[in-house]
Amino acid sequence: MTLTETEKDIMVSILRTMIYNNFKDLKVNFTENKNKLSQDAINLLLFGDSDLIQGNSTYRVISVLENRWCLKSILYYHLHKTGKITREQYDSIFCI
């Protein structure tokens, strides 16, 4: 899949949100920017396109973005490993 530089920048911005901000900021960023992405780019952002195995865990990554974790993997990590988000928050992103 080919992404424009603008799509890549938007996707990276969304993916970085949970590093520096909270879930509310992620939801706002995703909601405000998803209409700037193609449907294929949104699916790639959410679900990635390949697997990355780290120890006993497997994460989905986006190969065209230097194997950054997709949004589902980031949220899964924060749900199960850090407790930074709740199950309801995790589920809510996929309903936007």
C-alpha positions as CSV (number, residue, x, y, z in Angstrom):
1,M,0.0,0.0,0.0
2,T,1.2,3.5,-0.8
3,L,0.6,6.4,1.5
4,T,1.0,10.1,0.8
5,E,3.5,12.0,3.0
6,T,0.5,13.9,4.4
7,E,-1.2,10.6,5.4
8,K,2.0,9.3,7.0
9,D,2.4,12.5,9.0
10,I,-1.2,12.3,10.2
11,M,-0.9,8.7,11.1
12,V,2.4,9.3,13.0
13,S,0.8,12.2,14.9
14,I,-2.1,10.0,16.0
15,L,0.2,7.1,17.0
16,R,2.4,9.4,19.1
17,T,-0.5,10.8,21.0
18,M,-0.5,8.2,23.8
19,I,3.2,8.7,24.3
20,Y,2.9,12.3,25.4
21,N,-0.8,12.7,26.1
22,N,-3.9,10.9,27.5
23,F,-6.7,8.9,25.9
24,K,-8.9,11.9,25.6
25,D,-6.3,13.7,23.5
26,L,-6.0,10.6,21.4
27,K,-9.7,10.4,20.7
28,V,-9.8,14.1,19.8
29,N,-6.8,13.7,17.5
30,F,-8.2,10.6,15.8
31,T,-11.7,12.1,15.4
32,E,-10.3,15.4,13.9
33,N,-7.9,13.7,11.5
34,K,-9.5,10.5,10.3
35,N,-11.4,12.2,7.6
36,K,-8.1,13.3,6.1
37,L,-7.1,9.6,5.6
38,S,-8.3,7.1,3.0
39,Q,-10.3,4.1,4.2
40,D,-7.3,1.9,3.5
41,A,-5.0,4.3,5.6
42,I,-7.5,4.2,8.5
43,N,-7.6,0.4,8.4
44,L,-3.8,0.3,8.3
45,L,-3.6,2.8,11.2
46,L,-6.0,0.8,13.3
47,F,-4.9,-2.8,12.5
48,G,-1.4,-2.7,10.9
49,D,-0.2,-5.0,8.2
50,S,2.4,-7.3,9.8
51,D,3.3,-8.9,13.1
52,L,6.2,-8.1,15.4
53,I,7.0,-10.6,18.1
54,Q,8.6,-9.3,21.3
55,G,9.2,-12.0,23.8
56,N,5.9,-13.8,24.4
57,S,3.9,-10.9,22.9
58,T,2.9,-10.3,19.3
59,Y,2.0,-6.8,18.2
60,R,0.7,-5.6,14.9
61,V,2.8,-3.0,13.1
62,I,2.6,-0.7,10.1
63,S,5.5,-1.6,7.8
64,V,5.4,1.6,5.7
65,L,5.8,3.6,8.9
66,E,9.1,1.9,10.0
67,N,7.2,-0.9,11.8
68,R,5.5,1.4,14.3
69,W,2.9,-0.3,16.3
70,C,-0.7,0.2,15.0
71,L,-3.3,1.9,17.1
72,K,-4.8,-1.4,18.2
73,S,-1.5,-2.7,19.5
74,I,-0.8,0.6,21.3
75,L,-4.2,0.6,23.0
76,Y,-3.9,-3.1,23.8
77,Y,-0.5,-2.4,25.5
78,H,-2.0,0.4,27.5
79,L,-5.0,-1.6,28.5
80,H,-3.1,-4.7,29.6
81,K,0.4,-3.6,30.5
82,T,0.2,-0.1,31.9
83,G,-3.5,0.3,32.9
84,K,-3.5,3.7,31.3
85,I,-6.8,3.1,29.6
86,T,-10.0,1.2,30.4
87,R,-11.7,-1.5,28.3
88,E,-14.5,0.9,27.4
89,Q,-11.9,3.4,26.1
90,Y,-10.2,0.7,24.1
91,D,-13.4,-0.4,22.5
92,S,-14.6,3.2,21.9
93,I,-11.8,4.0,19.4
94,F,-13.1,1.3,17.0
95,C,-16.6,2.8,17.1
96,I,-15.6,6.2,15.9
